[in-house]
């Protein structure tokens, strides 16, 4: 029983460090958060902290891996699903890249504002870099399936996967920037709609598919997201008018 208790204590201490570090990174920023902040939040001694992590960057790396793994698991499952066509998988992939659950728009903007702050540039870079390196194999498998099924005419699955992954990331970042600061463009809701339509069209051309095969902007999940975003912007304008 004694050894079990020690193991449980070590596990709970490590979990607390990760949990409180993530909370502090989101509230204060990675650069502004110190090891001392994390130790005080968990009420642990310096020796306990350094038993689990050699430095703050090690926490960042583990948190990044955890966040990326949640997304990668979706790609892994899609690539392995023999019941889905390549088109169904691609639509699911692209929707995953840009979709936000309607009920999560406001919370997502809060999180995005934190991740896009100067204090968290390093964290956001690591998330992006880790995600892109991990997603390519699964995306390549799906594109190759599409070539085998005859619906995609691209020349190289692996090279196209790299282009699509980077373009998708740029698209996601652009939408995120508009959500964070809608005043930077006129009619931000319409701009996001046009961006998604252009993104869908670009994907079809890169993949060598028939025009209109993806039409992401017409899918139910994207339409629901766009409606929620429009409502969010409208609510924000109303609040600004009440409190100029």
QUIBELSUL-V880490 format. One record per residue. N is the residue number from 0. RES is the residue in one letter. OMEGA is omega in radians with two decimals (999 if undefined). BURIAL is I if it has 9 or more other C-alpha atoms within 8 Angstrom, else O. D_CENTER is the distance of its C-alpha to the mean C-alpha in Angstrom with 2 decimals. Layout:
N,RES,OMEGA,BURIAL,D_CENTER  N,RES,OMEGA,BURIAL,D_CENTER
//
This chain:
0,X,-3.13,O,41.60  1,X,-3.13,O,41.50  2,X,3.10,O,39.16  3,X,-3.14,O,36.84  4,X,3.14,O,36.72  5,X,3.13,O,35.92  6,X,-3.13,O,33.07  7,X,3.13,O,31.67  8,X,3.12,O,32.02  9,X,-3.12,O,30.24  10,X,-3.11,O,27.34  11,X,3.10,O,27.13  12,X,3.13,I,27.37  13,X,3.13,I,24.48  14,X,3.13,O,22.32  15,X,3.13,I,23.48  16,X,-3.14,I,22.65  17,X,-3.10,I,19.01  18,X,-3.09,O,18.77  19,X,3.09,I,20.65  20,X,3.12,I,19.00  21,X,3.12,I,15.53  22,X,-3.12,O,17.37  23,X,3.11,I,19.24  24,X,-3.12,I,16.45  25,X,-3.09,I,14.82  26,X,-3.08,O,18.33  27,X,-3.01,I,20.13  28,X,-3.12,I,17.73  29,X,-3.06,I,17.68  30,X,-3.07,O,20.68  31,X,-3.13,O,22.72  32,X,3.13,I,22.35  33,X,3.05,O,25.22  34,X,3.11,O,26.12  35,X,3.09,O,28.88  36,X,-3.10,O,26.56  37,X,3.13,I,24.82  38,X,-3.14,I,28.25  39,X,3.13,O,29.66  40,X,-3.13,O,26.88  41,X,-3.11,I,27.52  42,X,-3.14,O,31.24  43,X,3.12,I,31.55  44,X,-3.13,O,33.73  45,X,-3.14,O,32.75  46,X,3.12,O,33.96  47,X,3.13,I,31.66  48,X,-3.05,I,28.58  49,X,2.99,I,29.63  50,X,-3.09,O,30.52  51,X,-3.07,O,26.86  52,X,-3.10,I,25.21  53,X,3.12,O,27.05  54,X,-3.09,O,25.13  55,X,-3.13,I,22.21  56,X,3.12,O,20.19  57,X,3.07,I,20.54  58,X,3.13,I,18.78  59,X,-3.12,I,15.84  60,X,-3.13,I,15.74  61,X,3.08,O,15.97  62,X,3.12,I,13.32  63,X,3.13,I,10.88  64,X,3.13,I,12.25  65,X,3.13,O,11.88  66,X,-3.12,I,8.20  67,X,-3.09,I,7.72  68,X,3.11,O,10.64  69,X,3.13,O,9.45  70,X,-3.10,O,7.22  71,X,-3.13,I,10.10  72,X,3.11,O,12.63  73,X,3.11,O,11.91  74,X,3.13,I,12.64  75,X,-3.14,I,15.50  76,X,3.13,O,17.00  77,X,-3.10,I,16.89  78,X,-3.08,I,18.53  79,X,-3.07,O,21.14  80,X,-3.11,O,22.03  81,X,-3.13,O,25.46  82,X,-3.11,O,25.91  83,X,3.03,O,23.37  84,X,3.11,I,24.24  85,X,3.13,I,22.16  86,X,3.13,I,21.80  87,X,3.13,O,20.48  88,X,-3.13,I,17.91  89,X,3.11,I,16.83  90,X,3.12,I,16.64  91,X,3.13,O,14.47  92,X,-3.09,I,12.10  93,X,3.08,I,12.07  94,X,3.11,I,11.79  95,X,-3.11,O,8.72  96,X,-2.98,I,7.18  97,X,-3.03,O,8.54  98,X,2.99,I,9.77  99,X,3.11,O,9.78  100,X,-3.07,O,12.54  101,X,-3.10,I,15.61  102,X,-3.08,O,16.61  103,X,-3.04,O,13.39  104,X,-3.08,I,13.47  105,X,3.11,O,15.50  106,X,3.13,O,13.71  107,X,3.12,I,10.28  108,X,3.11,I,12.33  109,X,3.14,O,13.81  110,X,3.13,I,10.77  111,X,-3.14,I,9.58  112,X,3.12,I,13.25  113,X,-3.11,I,13.34  114,X,-3.11,I,10.55  115,X,3.09,I,12.20  116,X,-3.13,I,15.59  117,X,-3.11,O,17.90  118,X,-3.08,I,18.15  119,X,3.11,I,14.59  120,X,-3.11,I,14.57  121,X,-3.13,O,15.16  122,X,-3.13,I,12.35  123,X,3.10,I,9.73  124,X,-3.13,O,11.76  125,X,3.11,I,11.84  126,X,-3.12,I,8.18  127,X,-3.11,I,8.16  128,X,-3.13,O,11.59  129,X,-3.13,I,11.21  130,X,-3.10,I,8.52  131,X,-3.13,I,10.80  132,X,-3.08,O,13.83  133,X,-3.00,O,13.04  134,X,-2.97,I,11.99  135,X,-3.12,I,15.09  136,X,-3.10,O,17.69  137,X,3.11,I,16.36  138,X,3.09,I,15.75  139,X,3.12,I,19.23  140,X,-3.10,I,20.76  141,X,3.14,I,19.69  142,X,3.10,I,20.99  143,X,3.07,I,24.14  144,X,3.11,I,24.69  145,X,3.08,I,24.64  146,X,-3.14,I,27.17  147,X,3.13,O,29.29  148,X,3.08,O,29.30  149,X,-3.12,O,30.39  150,X,3.11,I,27.83  151,X,-3.07,I,26.17  152,X,-3.13,I,28.45  153,X,-3.01,I,26.35  154,X,-3.06,O,28.23  155,X,-3.09,O,25.89  156,X,-3.06,I,22.99  157,X,-3.14,I,21.62  158,X,3.11,O,21.95  159,X,3.11,I,20.51  160,X,3.13,I,17.45  161,X,3.14,I,16.90  162,X,-3.10,O,17.51  163,X,-3.13,I,15.22  164,X,-3.13,I,12.23  165,X,3.10,I,12.94  166,X,3.12,O,13.83  167,X,3.12,I,10.71  168,X,3.10,I,8.73  169,X,3.12,O,11.61  170,X,-3.13,I,11.54  171,X,-3.13,I,8.10  172,X,3.13,O,9.44  173,X,3.09,O,12.73  174,X,3.13,I,11.87  175,X,-3.14,I,10.20  176,X,3.12,I,13.49  177,X,3.11,I,15.61  178,X,-3.13,O,14.27  179,X,-3.09,I,14.98  180,X,-3.10,O,18.30  181,X,-3.12,I,19.64  182,X,-3.10,O,23.06  183,X,3.13,O,22.23  184,X,3.04,O,22.85  185,X,3.12,O,25.48  186,X,-3.04,O,24.49  187,X,3.13,I,20.70  188,X,3.14,I,20.28  189,X,3.11,O,22.28  190,X,3.12,I,20.51  191,X,3.08,I,17.14  192,X,-3.13,I,19.17  193,X,3.11,O,20.78  194,X,-3.13,I,17.66  195,X,3.09,I,16.32  196,X,3.12,I,19.88  197,X,3.10,O,20.17  198,X,3.13,I,16.95  199,X,3.14,I,18.40  200,X,3.14,I,21.74  201,X,3.12,O,20.56  202,X,3.13,I,18.88  203,X,-3.14,I,22.21  204,X,-3.13,I,24.22  205,X,-3.12,I,22.35  206,X,-3.10,I,22.52  207,X,3.14,I,26.10  208,X,3.10,I,25.89  209,X,3.10,O,28.11  210,X,3.11,O,27.31  211,X,-3.09,O,25.74  212,X,-3.12,O,24.56  213,X,3.12,I,20.90  214,X,-3.07,I,21.39  215,X,-3.08,I,17.88  216,X,-3.12,I,19.04  217,X,-3.11,O,21.67  218,X,-3.07,O,19.71  219,X,-3.09,O,20.13  220,X,3.12,I,16.52  221,X,3.10,I,15.77  222,X,3.12,I,19.17  223,X,3.11,I,18.54  224,X,-3.12,I,15.36  225,X,3.10,I,17.45  226,X,3.12,I,20.30  227,X,3.11,I,18.45  228,X,3.11,I,17.19  229,X,3.10,I,20.81  230,X,3.14,O,22.13  231,X,3.13,I,19.96  232,X,-3.14,I,21.27  233,X,3.11,O,24.74  234,X,3.14,O,24.76  235,X,3.11,O,23.71  236,X,3.14,O,26.59  237,X,3.12,O,28.99  238,X,3.14,O,28.26  239,X,3.13,O,28.81  240,X,3.13,O,32.07  241,X,-3.11,O,33.28  242,X,-3.08,O,32.57  243,X,999,O,33.13
//
